[in-house]
């Protein structure tokens, strides 16, 4: 998959997550959060009104610190596909 195809697949995966109305498990949300931030090169600090949630977000970002954008996009897509596959 070339970079443009990867980006299109990533955007579709993001859309599917945003359209989903049921709650997600916390571990999935944290992975998606970290992958999304890396994939979009979002450098803003994690924020949350709950310090514990902020700490979990920071930890998820720390664990993904060596990821490049394309790898983060691939992992985001894989996580989305696995989540929806196993929900069936």
C-alpha positions, 0 to 999 in steps of 0.5 A, spaced: 500 500 500 503 506 497 502 512 502 496 515 499 492 509 499 494 508 506 492 515 508 485 514 505 484 507 508 486 511 515 481 516 514 476 511 512 478 508 519 477 514 523 471 516 520 468 509 522 470 510 529 467 517 529 461 514 526 460 508 532 455 510 537 457 505 542 462 505 548 469 503 546 473 499 551 478 503 555 484 499 552 482 500 545 481 508 546 488 509 548 491 505 543 487 509 538 488 515 541 496 514 541 496 512 534 492 517 531 496 523 535 502 519 531 499 518 525 497 526 524 503 528 528 499 532 533 504 535 538 499 537 543 499 535 550 494 530 552 489 533 556 483 531 561 479 534 566 481 527 570 488 527 572 488 519 571 486 519 564 491 524 562 496 520 565 494 514 561 494 518 555 501 520 556 503 513 557 500 511 551 503 516 547 510 514 551 509 507 548 508 509 541 514 514 541 518 511 536 513 510 531 513 514 524 506 516 521 505 511 516 506 505 522 501 509 526 496 509 520 497 502 519 497 500 526 490 505 527 487 501 521 489 494 524 486 496 531 480 498 528 479 492 523 480 488 529 475 491 534 470 491 529 471 484 526 471 481 533 465 485 535 461 481 530 
